[in-house]
Amino acid sequence: MKKSYIIAIVLVAVAIGVILSTFADSATYATFDEAMENPERKYQVVGTLSPGKALEYNPEVDANLFRFYLVDREGLEKEVVFKGSKPQDFERSEQVVIKGKMNGAAFQADELLMKCPSKYNDGSEGLKEFKAGEES
């Protein structure tokens, strides 16, 4: 076999490996039940803030720790721990998308996406994204 064929086969194999690893690491939409079944995998959970639960954020103690409760599309409520500051107007969010994975009984979120009414678009909705470690 020629050297050029061997090199081409190796390059194709590496490209396939990179593509597969990229798709394997991407988060998929799920419910809390699905995330609990496979806690080492990253998921995106869509839900609403739990109406009866308080948001826990004390910047004087830890400015990068924000806890809240989210109800997913199936009605299951879980605590969410976000290692970042509380986004401004978080309480007004109509819907929240959290990205991360289960850590015991709580969901460890790396990113938050908030669906809020936009004050600049006559009540139409906008999305705001926040990642762990970023200021709001």
Phi and psi in degrees as GROMACS dihedral restraints (atoms count N, CA, C in turn):
[ dihedral_restraints ]
;  ai    aj    ak    al  type     phi  dphi    fc
    3     4     5     6     1   -72.4    20    10
    4     5     6     7     1   153.0    20    10
    6     7     8     9     1   -60.4    20    10
    7     8     9    10     1   -37.9    20    10
    9    10    11    12     1   -64.5    20    10
   10    11    12    13     1   -35.6    20    10
   12    13    14    15     1   -67.2    20    10
   13    14    15    16     1   -41.6    20    10
   15    16    17    18     1   -63.5    20    10
   16    17    18    19     1   -43.8    20    10
   18    19    20    21     1   -63.7    20    10
   19    20    21    22     1   -41.9    20    10
   21    22    23    24     1   -63.3    20    10
   22    23    24    25     1   -41.6    20    10
   24    25    26    27     1   -64.1    20    10
   25    26    27    28     1   -42.4    20    10
   27    28    29    30     1   -63.7    20    10
   28    29    30    31     1   -43.7    20    10
   30    31    32    33     1   -62.9    20    10
   31    32    33    34     1   -41.2    20    10
   33    34    35    36     1   -64.5    20    10
   34    35    36    37     1   -42.1    20    10
   36    37    38    39     1   -63.3    20    10
   37    38    39    40     1   -41.5    20    10
   39    40    41    42     1   -64.8    20    10
   40    41    42    43     1   -42.9    20    10
   42    43    44    45     1   -62.0    20    10
   43    44    45    46     1   -42.8    20    10
   45    46    47    48     1   -62.8    20    10
   46    47    48    49     1   -41.6    20    10
   48    49    50    51     1   -61.9    20    10
   49    50    51    52     1   -42.1    20    10
   51    52    53    54     1   -64.8    20    10
   52    53    54    55     1   -44.2    20    10
   54    55    56    57     1   -62.4    20    10
   55    56    57    58     1   -45.6    20    10
   57    58    59    60     1   -64.6    20    10
   58    59    60    61     1   -40.1    20    10
   60    61    62    63     1   -69.3    20    10
   61    62    63    64     1   -32.2    20    10
   63    64    65    66     1   -64.6    20    10
   64    65    66    67     1   -45.7    20    10
   66    67    68    69     1   -70.7    20    10
   67    68    69    70     1   -31.8    20    10
   69    70    71    72     1   -69.0    20    10
   70    71    72    73     1   -31.3    20    10
   72    73    74    75     1   -86.4    20    10
   73    74    75    76     1   -12.9    20    10
   75    76    77    78     1   -72.4    20    10
   76    77    78    79     1   144.5    20    10
   78    79    80    81     1   -81.6    20    10
   79    80    81    82     1   141.8    20    10
   81    82    83    84     1  -114.1    20    10
   82    83    84    85     1   155.1    20    10
   84    85    86    87     1   -70.2    20    10
   85    86    87    88     1   136.9    20    10
   87    88    89    90     1  -154.6    20    10
   88    89    90    91     1   177.8    20    10
   90    91    92    93     1  -105.2    20    10
   91    92    93    94     1   172.2    20    10
   93    94    95    96     1   -62.1    20    10
   94    95    96    97     1   -36.8    20    10
   96    97    98    99     1   -58.9    20    10
   97    98    99   100     1   -45.7    20    10
   99   100   101   102     1   -65.5    20    10
  100   101   102   103     1   -38.8    20    10
  102   103   104   105     1   -67.1    20    10
  103   104   105   106     1   -33.9    20    10
  105   106   107   108     1   -70.9    20    10
  106   107   108   109     1   -29.5    20    10
  108   109   110   111     1   -67.7    20    10
  109   110   111   112     1   -28.3    20    10
  111   112   113   114     1  -137.4    20    10
  112   113   114   115     1    76.2    20    10
  114   115   116   117     1   -68.6    20    10
  115   116   117   118     1   -15.9    20    10
  117   118   119   120     1   -85.2    20    10
  118   119   120   121     1    -7.3    20    10
  120   121   122   123     1   -97.4    20    10
  121   122   123   124     1   146.5    20    10
  123   124   125   126     1   -83.5    20    10
  124   125   126   127     1   140.8    20    10
  126   127   128   129     1  -135.5    20    10
  127   128   129   130     1   162.6    20    10
  129   130   131   132     1  -114.1    20    10
  130   131   132   133     1   123.2    20    10
  132   133   134   135     1  -114.2    20    10
  133   134   135   136     1   129.4    20    10
  135   136   137   138     1  -100.9    20    10
  136   137   138   139     1   134.1    20    10
  138   139   140   141     1  -166.4    20    10
  139   140   141   142     1  -171.7    20    10
  141   142   143   144     1  -123.4    20    10
  142   143   144   145     1   155.8    20    10
  144   145   146   147     1   -63.9    20    10
  145   146   147   148     1   140.7    20    10
  147   148   149   150     1   -69.7    20    10
  148   149   150   151     1   121.7    20    10
  150   151   152   153     1   -65.0    20    10
  151   152   153   154     1   -30.9    20    10
  153   154   155   156     1   -95.0    20    10
  154   155   156   157     1     0.1    20    10
  156   157   158   159     1  -108.1    20    10
  157   158   159   160     1   141.7    20    10
  159   160   161   162     1   -81.8    20    10
  160   161   162   163     1   153.2    20    10
  162   163   164   165     1   -84.7    20    10
  163   164   165   166     1   137.9    20    10
  165   166   167   168     1  -111.7    20    10
  166   167   168   169     1   108.3    20    10
  168   169   170   171     1  -151.1    20    10
  169   170   171   172     1   119.1    20    10
  171   172   173   174     1  -130.7    20    10
  172   173   174   175     1    93.9    20    10
  174   175   176   177     1   -64.0    20    10
  175   176   177   178     1   -20.9    20    10
  177   178   179   180     1   -72.7    20    10
  178   179   180   181     1   -30.1    20    10
  180   181   182   183     1   -87.7    20    10
  181   182   183   184     1   -52.2    20    10
  183   184   185   186     1  -152.9    20    10
  184   185   186   187     1   105.5    20    10
  186   187   188   189     1   -70.7    20    10
  187   188   189   190     1   -12.7    20    10
  189   190   191   192     1  -113.8    20    10
  190   191   192   193     1    36.9    20    10
  192   193   194   195     1  -138.7    20    10
  193   194   195   196     1   117.2    20    10
  195   196   197   198     1  -131.9    20    10
  196   197   198   199     1   125.8    20    10
  198   199   200   201     1  -122.8    20    10
  199   200   201   202     1   141.4    20    10
  201   202   203   204     1  -157.1    20    10
  202   203   204   205     1   170.9    20    10
  204   205   206   207     1  -112.1    20    10
  205   206   207   208     1   136.3    20    10
  207   208   209   210     1  -123.8    20    10
  208   209   210   211     1   141.5    20    10
  210   211   212   213     1  -107.1    20    10
  211   212   213   214     1   120.4    20    10
  213   214   215   216     1   -79.1    20    10
  214   215   216   217     1  -177.5    20    10
  216   217   218   219     1   -63.7    20    10
  217   218   219   220     1   -22.1    20    10
  219   220   221   222     1   -93.9    20    10
  220   221   222   223     1     1.1    20    10
  222   223   224   225     1    91.1    20    10
  223   224   225   226     1     5.0    20    10
  225   226   227   228     1   -83.3    20    10
  226   227   228   229     1   131.0    20    10
  228   229   230   231     1  -102.6    20    10
  229   230   231   232     1   134.0    20    10
  231   232   233   234     1  -139.2    20    10
  232   233   234   235     1   152.8    20    10
  234   235   236   237     1   -76.6    20    10
  235   236   237   238     1   139.7    20    10
  237   238   239   240     1  -118.0    20    10
  238   239   240   241     1   130.7    20    10
  240   241   242   243     1  -112.7    20    10
  241   242   243   244     1   121.7    20    10
  243   244   245   246     1  -117.5    20    10
  244   245   246   247     1   122.3    20    10
  246   247   248   249     1   -86.4    20    10
  247   248   249   250     1    75.3    20    10
  249   250   251   252     1  -174.9    20    10
  250   251   252   253     1   175.7    20    10
  252   253   254   255     1   -78.2    20    10
  253   254   255   256     1   157.3    20    10
  255   256   257   258     1   -70.6    20    10
  256   257   258   259     1   125.2    20    10
  258   259   260   261     1   -64.5    20    10
  259   260   261   262     1   145.8    20    10
  261   262   263   264     1   -61.5    20    10
  262   263   264   265     1   139.1    20    10
  264   265   266   267     1    60.7    20    10
  265   266   267   268     1    27.3    20    10
  267   268   269   270     1   -58.8    20    10
  268   269   270   271     1   -36.3    20    10
  270   271   272   273     1   -62.4    20    10
  271   272   273   274     1   -24.6    20    10
  273   274   275   276     1   -84.6    20    10
  274   275   276   277     1    -2.8    20    10
  276   277   278   279     1   -61.4    20    10
  277   278   279   280     1   131.1    20    10
  279   280   281   282     1   -80.2    20    10
  280   281   282   283     1   -32.9    20    10
  282   283   284   285     1  -150.6    20    10
  283   284   285   286     1   146.8    20    10
  285   286   287   288     1  -129.5    20    10
  286   287   288   289     1   136.7    20    10
  288   289   290   291     1  -111.9    20    10
  289   290   291   292     1   123.6    20    10
  291   292   293   294     1  -110.7    20    10
  292   293   294   295     1   139.8    20    10
  294   295   296   297     1  -118.3    20    10
  295   296   297   298     1   127.1    20    10
  297   298   299   300     1   163.8    20    10
  298   299   300   301     1  -149.2    20    10
  300   301   302   303     1  -146.6    20    10
  301   302   303   304     1   163.8    20    10
  303   304   305   306     1   -71.1    20    10
  304   305   306   307     1   141.7    20    10
  306   307   308   309     1  -135.3    20    10
  307   308   309   310     1    90.0    20    10
  309   310   311   312     1    72.0    20    10
  310   311   312   313     1  -127.2    20    10
  312   313   314   315     1   -87.8    20    10
  313   314   315   316     1   -11.0    20    10
  315   316   317   318     1  -108.4    20    10
  316   317   318   319     1   158.2    20    10
  318   319   320   321     1   -98.1    20    10
  319   320   321   322     1   122.6    20    10
  321   322   323   324     1   -90.5    20    10
  322   323   324   325     1   106.2    20    10
  324   325   326   327     1   -91.7    20    10
  325   326   327   328     1   132.8    20    10
  327   328   329   330     1   -95.1    20    10
  328   329   330   331     1   -27.3    20    10
  330   331   332   333     1  -141.0    20    10
  331   332   333   334     1   149.2    20    10
  333   334   335   336     1  -124.9    20    10
  334   335   336   337     1   135.0    20    10
  336   337   338   339     1  -119.8    20    10
  337   338   339   340     1   125.5    20    10
  339   340   341   342     1  -110.3    20    10
  340   341   342   343     1   135.0    20    10
  342   343   344   345     1  -105.4    20    10
  343   344   345   346     1   108.7    20    10
  345   346   347   348     1  -127.3    20    10
  346   347   348   349     1   154.8    20    10
  348   349   350   351     1   -65.7    20    10
  349   350   351   352     1   134.8    20    10
  351   352   353   354     1   -86.9    20    10
  352   353   354   355     1   132.3    20    10
  354   355   356   357     1   -77.5    20    10
  355   356   357   358     1    -8.8    20    10
  357   358   359   360     1  -101.3    20    10
  358   359   360   361     1   -10.3    20    10
  360   361   362   363     1  -118.8    20    10
  361   362   363   364     1    37.5    20    10
  363   364   365   366     1    51.7    20    10
  364   365   366   367     1    45.9    20    10
  366   367   368   369     1    87.3    20    10
  367   368   369   370     1    -4.1    20    10
  369   370   371   372     1   -72.1    20    10
  370   371   372   373     1   161.2    20    10
  372   373   374   375     1   -91.5    20    10
  373   374   375   376     1   150.9    20    10
  375   376   377   378     1  -136.5    20    10
  376   377   378   379     1   160.2    20    10
  378   379   380   381     1  -109.0    20    10
  379   380   381   382     1   138.8    20    10
  381   382   383   384     1  -122.9    20    10
  382   383   384   385     1   134.6    20    10
  384   385   386   387     1  -112.9    20    10
  385   386   387   388     1   138.6    20    10
  387   388   389   390     1  -133.8    20    10
  388   389   390   391     1   133.3    20    10
  390   391   392   393     1  -110.9    20    10
  391   392   393   394     1   154.5    20    10
  393   394   395   396     1   -56.2    20    10
  394   395   396   397     1   134.2    20    10
  396   397   398   399     1    88.7    20    10
  397   398   399   400     1    -5.9    20    10
  399   400   401   402     1   -94.4    20    10
  400   401   402   403     1   149.6    20    10
  402   403   404   405     1   -82.9    20    10
  403   404   405   406     1   147.8    20    10
